[in-house]
Amino acid sequence: MSYLLETLTKKKEIDTIIRDTIDKVLVLRFGRSSDSLCLQLDDTLAKSARELSKFGTVAMVDIDSEDVQVYVNYFDITLIPSTIFFFNAQHIKMDSGTADHTKWVGAFHRKQDFIDVVEAIFRGAMKGKLIVNCPLPPERIPKYQLLYKDV
C-alpha cells in the first residue's frame, strides 16, 4: 500500500475526498510546495501516514490552484501551512488555546504531536463531538498573530 500523499488542485477532488473519507479523520494541508514551512510539515505528514492509516487520511491542497479558491476563502486560509480536519464529511474544530478553532496553523514540532492530534480528533469525532481539545502542551502549539482585514 502506498502512503504517498496526494496533492489536490481541483475543487471536485476536494469535494470527493471529503465525501468519500468515511470513519477516518481526513487531514487537508493547505499550502504550497515551494514554502519551506509547508515542506517541513509535509515531511512530518508523510512520515506519519503509515501509522495514521487505520484512522486517518492525509492530502495536500495546493492553494495556488485557481479551482480551490472557494475552499481557501471559506476556511480563511491567510497563513500557510493551514491544516483542516474532517470526519465523515463534517468539519471538526480543535480548541488549541488560539483564537482560531477552525484550523491548525503552522507545522507540528514532532511527528508524534501530529499523530496525537489526529487521534484526539478521531476519538472525539467517534463520540459525536464537533470540537475537541488539543492534546498537546501549549509550548508545542504554534502561535500566530491573526490579522483581521476590514474590521
Secondary structure, 3 states (H helix, E strand, C coil): CCCCCEEECCHHHHHHHHHHCCCCEEEEEEECCCCHHHHHHHHHHHHHHHHHCCCEEEEEEECCCHHHHHHHHHCCCCCCCEEEEEECCEEEEEECCCCCCCCEECCCCCHHHHHHHHHHHHHHHHCCCCEEECCCCHHHCCCCCCCCCCC
